[in-house]
């Protein structure tokens, strides 16, 4: 495994572990609470969305790999049990962590097609070439940004969360170098 591959896998595991840590410290009521008008969605909705992105990747690679692989980020599970039931979300993050740890090196560089909507005012999809390593890089970055929103939702409910929750890796590096100066 190359250094780049190890770093991408480690970054994904860190994001998943941050999700799991929050899930352990919030109540069912806090998980489903909406802090209107500041944020119009619950922590559960953000966790479901994080899981949906990863699920799109996992589903694409669970099919016959002799076929061309399509990751469809537009398949969402709005209203799914993981959005309102912490136990379901916890279980899905455990399964996701196991899957990421089990991905083989040769699978990481397999060419895939990615389908996603790209415009707001009308439905317009694009299909782009990529590979699993690149899409896992996207998924962890995407998770971090939703964890930042989850961090705000937690703080609005006076829930104590890790100060690094939702902090982007580049921001963490900047803060470390600023502290060292």
C-alpha positions in Angstrom: 0.0 0.0 0.0 1.4 3.4 -1.0 1.7 6.3 1.4 -1.1 8.1 -0.6 -3.4 5.2 -0.3 -2.7 4.8 3.4 -3.3 8.5 4.0 -6.7 8.4 2.1 -7.8 5.3 4.0 -6.7 6.9 7.3 -8.5 10.2 6.5 -11.7 8.2 5.8 -11.4 6.3 9.1 -10.8 9.5 11.0 -14.0 11.0 9.5 -16.0 7.8 10.3 -14.6 7.7 13.8 -15.6 11.4 14.4 -19.2 10.4 13.3 -19.2 7.5 15.6 -18.0 9.6 18.5 -20.8 12.2 18.1 -23.4 9.4 17.8 -22.2 8.0 21.2 -22.7 11.4 23.0 -26.1 12.6 21.8 -29.5 11.6 22.8 -32.2 10.5 20.5 -34.0 13.8 20.9 -30.8 15.8 20.1 -30.1 13.6 17.1 -33.4 14.5 15.5 -33.6 18.1 16.7 -33.8 20.9 14.1 -32.3 24.3 15.1 -34.5 26.5 13.0 -34.1 29.1 11.6 -30.3 28.7 11.8 -30.1 25.2 10.3 -33.1 23.6 8.8 -32.0 20.0 9.1 -31.1 17.6 12.0 -27.9 15.9 12.9 -29.6 12.7 11.7 -30.2 14.2 8.3 -26.5 15.1 8.0 -25.4 11.7 9.1 -27.7 10.1 6.6 -26.3 12.3 3.9 -22.7 11.3 4.8 -23.8 7.7 4.7 -25.5 8.1 1.4 -22.3 9.3 -0.3 -20.4 6.4 1.1 -23.2 4.0 0.3 -23.2 5.1 -3.4 -19.6 4.1 -3.5 -20.0 0.8 -1.7 -23.0 -0.2 -3.8 -21.1 0.5 -7.0 -18.3 -1.8 -5.9 -20.6 -4.5 -4.6 -21.7 -5.3 -8.2 -19.9 -7.5 -10.7 -16.6 -5.8 -11.1 -16.2 -7.2 -14.6 -18.9 -4.7 -15.6 -18.2 -1.0 -15.7 -18.7 0.6 -12.3 -21.1 3.5 -11.9 -21.2 5.6 -8.7 -24.5 7.4 -8.6 -24.4 10.2 -6.0 -27.9 11.2 -6.8 -29.4 8.1 -5.1 -30.4 9.4 -1.7 -32.4 7.8 1.1 -34.1 10.8 2.5 -36.2 9.8 5.4 -34.3 6.5 5.9 -34.1 4.9 9.4 -30.5 6.1 9.8 -31.8 9.7 9.8 -34.0 9.3 12.8 -32.6 6.2 14.6 -29.1 6.5 16.0 -28.6 2.8 16.4 -29.2 2.3 12.7 -26.6 5.1 11.9 -24.1 3.6 14.3 -24.5 0.2 12.7 -24.0 1.6 9.2 -20.9 3.5 10.3 -19.5 0.2 11.7 -20.2 -1.6 8.5 -18.7 1.3 6.5 -15.5 1.3 8.6 -15.1 -2.5 8.0 -15.6 -2.1 4.2 -13.0 0.7 3.9 -10.5 -1.4 5.9 -11.1 -4.3 3.5 -10.7 -2.5 0.2 -7.9 -4.0 -1.9 -5.2 -1.9 -3.5 -6.1 -3.0 -7.0 -9.7 -2.0 -6.4 -8.6 1.5 -5.4 -7.3 2.3 -8.8 -10.1 0.7 -10.8 -11.6 3.2 -13.3 -15.2 4.1 -12.5 -17.9 6.4 -13.8 -19.4 9.0 -11.5 -22.9 10.3 -12.1 -24.0 13.4 -10.3 -26.3 16.4 -10.7 -24.5 19.7 -11.3 -27.0 22.4 -11.7 -29.6 23.9 -9.4 -32.2 25.5 -11.7 -32.8 22.4 -13.8 -32.0 18.7 -13.6 -28.7 18.1 -15.3 -26.5 15.1 -14.7 -22.9 14.5 -15.8 -20.9 11.3 -15.9 -17.2 11.6 -15.3 -14.3 9.2 -15.1 -12.7 8.6 -11.8 -11.4 5.9 -9.5 -12.2 4.6 -6.0 -9.2 6.3 -4.4 -10.3 9.7 -5.7 -13.9 9.1 -4.7 -12.9 8.1 -1.2 -10.9 11.3 -1.0 -14.1 13.2 -2.0 -16.2 11.2 0.5 -14.0 12.0 3.5 -13.8 15.7 2.5 -17.6 15.8 2.1 -18.0 14.1 5.5 -15.8 16.7 7.2 -17.9 19.5 5.8 -21.1 17.9 7.1 -19.4 17.2 10.4 -18.7 21.0 10.7 -22.5 21.5 10.4 -23.1 18.7 12.9 -20.6 20.5 15.2 -22.7 23.7 15.0 -25.9 21.7 15.6 -24.3 20.1 18.7 -23.1 23.4 20.1 -26.5 25.0 19.6 -27.9 22.3 21.9 -25.0 22.7 24.4 -23.5 19.4 23.6 -19.8 19.2 24.2 -18.0 17.9 21.1 -14.3 17.6 20.1 -12.9 20.9 19.0 -11.5 19.2 15.9 -15.0 18.0 14.8 -15.5 19.2 11.3 -12.1 20.8 10.9 -10.6 20.2 7.4 -7.2 18.5 7.3 -5.6 21.6 5.6 -7.0 23.8 8.4 -5.7 21.5 11.0 -2.2 21.6 9.4 -2.4 25.4 9.3 -3.3 25.6 12.9 -0.5 23.2 13.9 2.0 25.3 12.0 0.6 28.5 13.5 0.9 27.1 17.0 4.5 26.0 16.3 5.5 29.6 15.3 
